[in-house]
């Protein structure tokens, strides 16, 4: 898979990212959108994602 987009609420986003890890993804580039606070929260959530 080259490029993909995950959209939705927090639960949906985390579920989709977990699916990528389970499929064997080894590298992930995150480009969050929204306010500064929203972007910071998104990066924090992704950083804590358990594989």
Residue, then its C-alpha position, 0 to 999 in steps of 0.5 A: x500500500x502506498x498512500x492511504x487516509x484514515x478519517x473519522x472519530x477517535x475510535x475509528x481512527x485508532x481501529x484503522x491504525x491497529x488494522x495497519x499494524x496487524x497487516x504488517x505495516x512497519x512505517x507510518x507517517x501521520x499528517x494530522x489536520x485541525x487546530x493546534x490542540x487537535x493535531x497535538x492530541x492526534x499525534x499523542x494518541x498515535x504515539x501511544x498506539x499499542x502494536 
